[in-house]
Amino acid sequence: MAMPLHVLEKSVMRKVTLLLKDGRTLEGKLTGYDEYMNMVLEDTEETVGDNVRRLGMVVLRGNNIVTISPK
């Protein structure tokens, strides 16, 4: 099993897909994170059902994240 902070370290400046607690999916380029898994994503797209919305830069609190999938 991969440790989340190791996955984030290898994924900086690469695309990641995040599943959030409320069911939304975010996909964007990971530009930064901290030990609490708070993240900064650029060029982010939010997917809810069939709807896709461009968000741009997003600062995301780590306790909202369920899964992290590097691309």
PDB file as gemmi writes it, atoms N, CA and C in Angstrom:
CRYST1    1.000    1.000    1.000  90.00  90.00  90.00 P 1                      
ATOM      1  N   MET A   1       0.849  -1.180   0.000  1.00  0.00           N  
ATOM      2  CA  MET A   1       0.000   0.000   0.000  1.00  0.00           C  
ATOM      3  C   MET A   1       0.893   1.242   0.000  1.00  0.00           C  
ATOM      4  N   ALA A   2       0.591   2.173  -0.868  1.00  0.00           N  
ATOM      5  CA  ALA A   2       1.368   3.407  -0.982  1.00  0.00           C  
ATOM      6  C   ALA A   2       0.921   4.415   0.075  1.00  0.00           C  
ATOM      7  N   MET A   3       1.880   5.066   0.705  1.00  0.00           N  
ATOM      8  CA  MET A   3       1.578   6.101   1.683  1.00  0.00           C  
ATOM      9  C   MET A   3       1.172   7.374   0.943  1.00  0.00           C  
ATOM     10  N   PRO A   4       0.126   8.055   1.381  1.00  0.00           N  
ATOM     11  CA  PRO A   4      -0.395   9.219   0.651  1.00  0.00           C  
ATOM     12  C   PRO A   4       0.636  10.320   0.414  1.00  0.00           C  
ATOM     13  N   LEU A   5       1.473  10.636   1.406  1.00  0.00           N  
ATOM     14  CA  LEU A   5       2.447  11.711   1.208  1.00  0.00           C  
ATOM     15  C   LEU A   5       3.528  11.324   0.201  1.00  0.00           C  
ATOM     16  N   HIS A   6       3.846  10.029   0.095  1.00  0.00           N  
ATOM     17  CA  HIS A   6       4.803   9.581  -0.917  1.00  0.00           C  
ATOM     18  C   HIS A   6       4.200   9.707  -2.316  1.00  0.00           C  
ATOM     19  N   VAL A   7       2.930   9.389  -2.435  1.00  0.00           N  
ATOM     20  CA  VAL A   7       2.229   9.542  -3.718  1.00  0.00           C  
ATOM     21  C   VAL A   7       2.213  11.016  -4.124  1.00  0.00           C  
ATOM     22  N   LEU A   8       1.928  11.898  -3.169  1.00  0.00           N  
ATOM     23  CA  LEU A   8       1.905  13.330  -3.478  1.00  0.00           C  
ATOM     24  C   LEU A   8       3.281  13.836  -3.878  1.00  0.00           C  
ATOM     25  N   GLU A   9       4.319  13.383  -3.183  1.00  0.00           N  
ATOM     26  CA  GLU A   9       5.680  13.825  -3.492  1.00  0.00           C  
ATOM     27  C   GLU A   9       6.053  13.493  -4.931  1.00  0.00           C  
ATOM     28  N   LYS A  10       5.679  12.308  -5.383  1.00  0.00           N  
ATOM     29  CA  LYS A  10       5.985  11.885  -6.759  1.00  0.00           C  
ATOM     30  C   LYS A  10       5.065  12.533  -7.788  1.00  0.00           C  
ATOM     31  N   SER A  11       3.960  13.131  -7.338  1.00  0.00           N  
ATOM     32  CA  SER A  11       2.955  13.675  -8.264  1.00  0.00           C  
ATOM     33  C   SER A  11       3.014  15.191  -8.429  1.00  0.00           C  
ATOM     34  N   VAL A  12       3.940  15.869  -7.760  1.00  0.00           N  
ATOM     35  CA  VAL A  12       4.032  17.324  -7.885  1.00  0.00           C  
ATOM     36  C   VAL A  12       4.335  17.681  -9.343  1.00  0.00           C  
ATOM     37  N   MET A  13       3.603  18.669  -9.861  1.00  0.00           N  
ATOM     38  CA  MET A  13       3.684  19.153 -11.242  1.00  0.00           C  
ATOM     39  C   MET A  13       3.161  18.133 -12.252  1.00  0.00           C  
ATOM     40  N   ARG A  14       2.367  17.179 -11.780  1.00  0.00           N  
ATOM     41  CA  ARG A  14       1.720  16.200 -12.652  1.00  0.00           C  
ATOM     42  C   ARG A  14       0.220  16.229 -12.378  1.00  0.00           C  
ATOM     43  N   LYS A  15      -0.556  15.656 -13.285  1.00  0.00           N  
ATOM     44  CA  LYS A  15      -2.009  15.612 -13.108  1.00  0.00           C  
ATOM     45  C   LYS A  15      -2.397  14.558 -12.083  1.00  0.00           C  
ATOM     46  N   VAL A  16      -3.367  14.911 -11.248  1.00  0.00           N  
ATOM     47  CA  VAL A  16      -3.944  13.972 -10.283  1.00  0.00           C  
ATOM     48  C   VAL A  16      -5.469  14.081 -10.360  1.00  0.00           C  
ATOM     49  N   THR A  17      -6.120  13.005  -9.986  1.00  0.00           N  
ATOM     50  CA  THR A  17      -7.575  12.988  -9.871  1.00  0.00           C  
ATOM     51  C   THR A  17      -7.907  12.732  -8.411  1.00  0.00           C  
ATOM     52  N   LEU A  18      -8.780  13.564  -7.855  1.00  0.00           N  
ATOM     53  CA  LEU A  18      -9.178  13.454  -6.454  1.00  0.00           C  
ATOM     54  C   LEU A  18     -10.671  13.178  -6.365  1.00  0.00           C  
ATOM     55  N   LEU A  19     -11.052  12.226  -5.533  1.00  0.00           N  
ATOM     56  CA  LEU A  19     -12.452  11.995  -5.206  1.00  0.00           C  
ATOM     57  C   LEU A  19     -12.694  12.633  -3.853  1.00  0.00           C  
ATOM     58  N   LEU A  20     -13.699  13.502  -3.767  1.00  0.00           N  
ATOM     59  CA  LEU A  20     -14.006  14.208  -2.525  1.00  0.00           C  
ATOM     60  C   LEU A  20     -15.137  13.517  -1.771  1.00  0.00           C  
ATOM     61  N   LYS A  21     -15.264  13.822  -0.493  1.00  0.00           N  
ATOM     62  CA  LYS A  21     -16.292  13.211   0.358  1.00  0.00           C  
ATOM     63  C   LYS A  21     -17.702  13.424  -0.161  1.00  0.00           C  
ATOM     64  N   ASP A  22     -17.945  14.570  -0.807  1.00  0.00           N  
ATOM     65  CA  ASP A  22     -19.303  14.867  -1.281  1.00  0.00           C  
ATOM     66  C   ASP A  22     -19.596  14.275  -2.657  1.00  0.00           C  
ATOM     67  N   GLY A  23     -18.685  13.443  -3.195  1.00  0.00           N  
ATOM     68  CA  GLY A  23     -18.931  12.759  -4.458  1.00  0.00           C  
ATOM     69  C   GLY A  23     -18.372  13.465  -5.675  1.00  0.00           C  
ATOM     70  N   ARG A  24     -17.884  14.689  -5.523  1.00  0.00           N  
ATOM     71  CA  ARG A  24     -17.291  15.397  -6.653  1.00  0.00           C  
ATOM     72  C   ARG A  24     -15.926  14.805  -6.986  1.00  0.00           C  
ATOM     73  N   THR A  25     -15.530  14.961  -8.246  1.00  0.00           N  
ATOM     74  CA  THR A  25     -14.207  14.554  -8.701  1.00  0.00           C  
ATOM     75  C   THR A  25     -13.496  15.786  -9.221  1.00  0.00           C  
ATOM     76  N   LEU A  26     -12.262  15.997  -8.759  1.00  0.00           N  
ATOM     77  CA  LEU A  26     -11.439  17.101  -9.239  1.00  0.00           C  
ATOM     78  C   LEU A  26     -10.235  16.528  -9.960  1.00  0.00           C  
ATOM     79  N   GLU A  27      -9.889  17.126 -11.100  1.00  0.00           N  
ATOM     80  CA  GLU A  27      -8.692  16.730 -11.830  1.00  0.00           C  
ATOM     81  C   GLU A  27      -7.905  17.982 -12.159  1.00  0.00           C  
ATOM     82  N   GLY A  28      -6.627  17.973 -11.822  1.00  0.00           N  
ATOM     83  CA  GLY A  28      -5.787  19.128 -12.103  1.00  0.00           C  
ATOM     84  C   GLY A  28      -4.332  18.822 -11.834  1.00  0.00           C  
ATOM     85  N   LYS A  29      -3.478  19.812 -12.097  1.00  0.00           N  
ATOM     86  CA  LYS A  29      -2.037  19.659 -11.887  1.00  0.00           C  
ATOM     87  C   LYS A  29      -1.707  20.037 -10.448  1.00  0.00           C  
ATOM     88  N   LEU A  30      -1.107  19.110  -9.727  1.00  0.00           N  
ATOM     89  CA  LEU A  30      -0.728  19.327  -8.331  1.00  0.00           C  
ATOM     90  C   LEU A  30       0.500  20.227  -8.283  1.00  0.00           C  
ATOM     91  N   THR A  31       0.351  21.408  -7.680  1.00  0.00           N  
ATOM     92  CA  THR A  31       1.489  22.327  -7.592  1.00  0.00           C  
ATOM     93  C   THR A  31       2.053  22.433  -6.186  1.00  0.00           C  
ATOM     94  N   GLY A  32       1.316  21.967  -5.164  1.00  0.00           N  
ATOM     95  CA  GLY A  32       1.821  22.002  -3.803  1.00  0.00           C  
ATOM     96  C   GLY A  32       0.927  21.254  -2.852  1.00  0.00           C  
ATOM     97  N   TYR A  33       1.509  20.893  -1.694  1.00  0.00           N  
ATOM     98  CA  TYR A  33       0.764  20.196  -0.642  1.00  0.00           C  
ATOM     99  C   TYR A  33       1.523  20.370   0.669  1.00  0.00           C  
ATOM    100  N   ASP A  34       0.883  20.006   1.780  1.00  0.00           N  
ATOM    101  CA  ASP A  34       1.562  20.029   3.073  1.00  0.00           C  
ATOM    102  C   ASP A  34       1.311  18.713   3.806  1.00  0.00           C  
ATOM    103  N   GLU A  35       1.814  18.610   5.035  1.00  0.00           N  
ATOM    104  CA  GLU A  35       1.718  17.348   5.778  1.00  0.00           C  
ATOM    105  C   GLU A  35       0.290  16.983   6.156  1.00  0.00           C  
ATOM    106  N   TYR A  36      -0.653  17.921   6.067  1.00  0.00           N  
ATOM    107  CA  TYR A  36      -2.058  17.633   6.344  1.00  0.00           C  
ATOM    108  C   TYR A  36      -2.817  17.263   5.071  1.00  0.00           C  
ATOM    109  N   MET A  37      -2.094  17.131   3.966  1.00  0.00           N  
ATOM    110  CA  MET A  37      -2.637  16.816   2.645  1.00  0.00           C  
ATOM    111  C   MET A  37      -3.529  17.923   2.101  1.00  0.00           C  
ATOM    112  N   ASN A  38      -3.369  19.154   2.603  1.00  0.00           N  
ATOM    113  CA  ASN A  38      -3.967  20.296   1.932  1.00  0.00           C  
ATOM    114  C   ASN A  38      -3.235  20.433   0.606  1.00  0.00           C  
ATOM    115  N   MET A  39      -3.956  20.756  -0.461  1.00  0.00           N  
ATOM    116  CA  MET A  39      -3.344  20.761  -1.790  1.00  0.00           C  
ATOM    117  C   MET A  39      -3.689  22.014  -2.566  1.00  0.00           C  
ATOM    118  N   VAL A  40      -2.810  22.338  -3.500  1.00  0.00           N  
ATOM    119  CA  VAL A  40      -3.055  23.396  -4.465  1.00  0.00           C  
ATOM    120  C   VAL A  40      -3.018  22.736  -5.839  1.00  0.00           C  
ATOM    121  N   LEU A  41      -4.106  22.888  -6.591  1.00  0.00           N  
ATOM    122  CA  LEU A  41      -4.203  22.346  -7.938  1.00  0.00           C  
ATOM    123  C   LEU A  41      -4.381  23.494  -8.923  1.00  0.00           C  
ATOM    124  N   GLU A  42      -3.741  23.382 -10.097  1.00  0.00           N  
ATOM    125  CA  GLU A  42      -3.930  24.342 -11.178  1.00  0.00           C  
ATOM    126  C   GLU A  42      -4.661  23.669 -12.319  1.00  0.00           C  
ATOM    127  N   ASP A  43      -5.293  24.480 -13.164  1.00  0.00           N  
ATOM    128  CA  ASP A  43      -6.039  23.978 -14.332  1.00  0.00           C  
ATOM    129  C   ASP A  43      -7.018  22.882 -13.912  1.00  0.00           C  
ATOM    130  N   THR A  44      -7.752  23.142 -12.864  1.00  0.00           N  
ATOM    131  CA  THR A  44      -8.631  22.137 -12.258  1.00  0.00           C  
ATOM    132  C   THR A  44      -9.988  22.087 -12.948  1.00  0.00           C  
ATOM    133  N   GLU A  45     -10.484  20.860 -13.120  1.00  0.00           N  
ATOM    134  CA  GLU A  45     -11.836  20.627 -13.621  1.00  0.00           C  
ATOM    135  C   GLU A  45     -12.599  19.827 -12.576  1.00  0.00           C  
ATOM    136  N   GLU A  46     -13.825  20.254 -12.310  1.00  0.00           N  
ATOM    137  CA  GLU A  46     -14.700  19.579 -11.357  1.00  0.00           C  
ATOM    138  C   GLU A  46     -15.745  18.796 -12.135  1.00  0.00           C  
ATOM    139  N   THR A  47     -15.957  17.540 -11.754  1.00  0.00           N  
ATOM    140  CA  THR A  47     -16.974  16.710 -12.396  1.00  0.00           C  
ATOM    141  C   THR A  47     -17.996  16.287 -11.351  1.00  0.00           C  
ATOM    142  N   VAL A  48     -19.271  16.595 -11.634  1.00  0.00           N  
ATOM    143  CA  VAL A  48     -20.388  16.163 -10.796  1.00  0.00           C  
ATOM    144  C   VAL A  48     -21.386  15.508 -11.737  1.00  0.00           C  
ATOM    145  N   GLY A  49     -21.501  14.187 -11.645  1.00  0.00           N  
ATOM    146  CA  GLY A  49     -22.374  13.475 -12.587  1.00  0.00           C  
ATOM    147  C   GLY A  49     -21.845  13.644 -13.995  1.00  0.00           C  
ATOM    148  N   ASP A  50     -22.667  14.213 -14.886  1.00  0.00           N  
ATOM    149  CA  ASP A  50     -22.247  14.448 -16.268  1.00  0.00           C  
ATOM    150  C   ASP A  50     -21.771  15.875 -16.492  1.00  0.00           C  
ATOM    151  N   ASN A  51     -21.836  16.728 -15.480  1.00  0.00           N  
ATOM    152  CA  ASN A  51     -21.455  18.129 -15.617  1.00  0.00           C  
ATOM    153  C   ASN A  51     -19.971  18.321 -15.304  1.00  0.00           C  
ATOM    154  N   VAL A  52     -19.272  19.026 -16.206  1.00  0.00           N  
ATOM    155  CA  VAL A  52     -17.861  19.351 -16.010  1.00  0.00           C  
ATOM    156  C   VAL A  52     -17.741  20.861 -15.970  1.00  0.00           C  
ATOM    157  N   ARG A  53     -16.990  21.361 -14.971  1.00  0.00           N  
ATOM    158  CA  ARG A  53     -16.825  22.806 -14.805  1.00  0.00           C  
ATOM    159  C   ARG A  53     -15.349  23.107 -14.585  1.00  0.00           C  
ATOM    160  N   ARG A  54     -14.834  24.101 -15.308  1.00  0.00           N  
ATOM    161  CA  ARG A  54     -13.443  24.526 -15.145  1.00  0.00           C  
ATOM    162  C   ARG A  54     -13.356  25.476 -13.951  1.00  0.00           C  
ATOM    163  N   LEU A  55     -12.434  25.179 -13.034  1.00  0.00           N  
ATOM    164  CA  LEU A  55     -12.288  25.987 -11.831  1.00  0.00           C  
ATOM    165  C   LEU A  55     -10.990  26.788 -11.796  1.00  0.00           C  
ATOM    166  N   GLY A  56      -9.987  26.389 -12.545  1.00  0.00           N  
ATOM    167  CA  GLY A  56      -8.695  27.077 -12.505  1.00  0.00           C  
ATOM    168  C   GLY A  56      -7.903  26.630 -11.296  1.00  0.00           C  
ATOM    169  N   MET A  57      -7.358  27.596 -10.521  1.00  0.00           N  
ATOM    170  CA  MET A  57      -6.561  27.256  -9.346  1.00  0.00           C  
ATOM    171  C   MET A  57      -7.470  27.009  -8.144  1.00  0.00           C  
ATOM    172  N   VAL A  58      -7.185  25.919  -7.420  1.00  0.00           N  
ATOM    173  CA  VAL A  58      -7.998  25.513  -6.283  1.00  0.00           C  
ATOM    174  C   VAL A  58      -7.077  25.215  -5.103  1.00  0.00           C  
ATOM    175  N   VAL A  59      -7.446  25.694  -3.930  1.00  0.00           N  
ATOM    176  CA  VAL A  59      -6.795  25.314  -2.673  1.00  0.00           C  
ATOM    177  C   VAL A  59      -7.776  24.402  -1.962  1.00  0.00           C  
ATOM    178  N   LEU A  60      -7.350  23.181  -1.689  1.00  0.00           N  
ATOM    179  CA  LEU A  60      -8.251  22.151  -1.181  1.00  0.00           C  
ATOM    180  C   LEU A  60      -7.797  21.672   0.187  1.00  0.00           C  
ATOM    181  N   ARG A  61      -8.702  21.644   1.126  1.00  0.00           N  
ATOM    182  CA  ARG A  61      -8.391  21.157   2.471  1.00  0.00           C  
ATOM    183  C   ARG A  61      -8.311  19.627   2.462  1.00  0.00           C  
ATOM    184  N   GLY A  62      -7.283  19.083   3.071  1.00  0.00           N  
ATOM    185  CA  GLY A  62      -6.993  17.651   3.008  1.00  0.00           C  
ATOM    186  C   GLY A  62      -8.055  16.749   3.576  1.00  0.00           C  
ATOM    187  N   ASN A  63      -8.823  17.200   4.568  1.00  0.00           N  
ATOM    188  CA  ASN A  63      -9.805  16.291   5.173  1.00  0.00           C  
ATOM    189  C   ASN A  63     -11.040  16.073   4.292  1.00  0.00           C  
ATOM    190  N   ASN A  64     -11.113  16.708   3.141  1.00  0.00           N  
ATOM    191  CA  ASN A  64     -12.219  16.481   2.193  1.00  0.00           C  
ATOM    192  C   ASN A  64     -11.906  15.406   1.164  1.00  0.00           C  
ATOM    193  N   ILE A  65     -10.682  14.897   1.161  1.00  0.00           N  
ATOM    194  CA  ILE A  65     -10.232  13.978   0.111  1.00  0.00           C  
ATOM    195  C   ILE A  65     -10.432  12.531   0.541  1.00  0.00           C  
ATOM    196  N   VAL A  66     -11.023  11.738  -0.364  1.00  0.00           N  
ATOM    197  CA  VAL A  66     -11.217  10.301  -0.124  1.00  0.00           C  
ATOM    198  C   VAL A  66     -10.113   9.505  -0.811  1.00  0.00           C  
ATOM    199  N   THR A  67      -9.865   9.790  -2.113  1.00  0.00           N  
ATOM    200  CA  THR A  67      -8.830   9.075  -2.851  1.00  0.00           C  
ATOM    201  C   THR A  67      -8.001  10.036  -3.691  1.00  0.00           C  
ATOM    202  N   ILE A  68      -6.754   9.650  -3.933  1.00  0.00           N  
ATOM    203  CA  ILE A  68      -5.820  10.392  -4.783  1.00  0.00           C  
ATOM    204  C   ILE A  68      -5.342   9.428  -5.860  1.00  0.00           C  
ATOM    205  N   SER A  69      -5.521   9.808  -7.126  1.00  0.00           N  
ATOM    206  CA  SER A  69      -5.068   8.959  -8.231  1.00  0.00           C  
ATOM    207  C   SER A  69      -4.146   9.753  -9.140  1.00  0.00           C  
ATOM    208  N   PRO A  70      -2.844   9.452  -9.126  1.00  0.00           N  
ATOM    209  CA  PRO A  70      -1.935  10.137 -10.056  1.00  0.00           C  
ATOM    210  C   PRO A  70      -2.181   9.666 -11.481  1.00  0.00           C  
ATOM    211  N   LYS A  71      -1.930  10.555 -12.427  1.00  0.00           N  
ATOM    212  CA  LYS A  71      -2.089  10.214 -13.856  1.00  0.00           C  
ATOM    213  C   LYS A  71      -0.753   9.853 -14.453  1.00  0.00           C  
TER     214      LYS A  71                                                      
END                                                                             
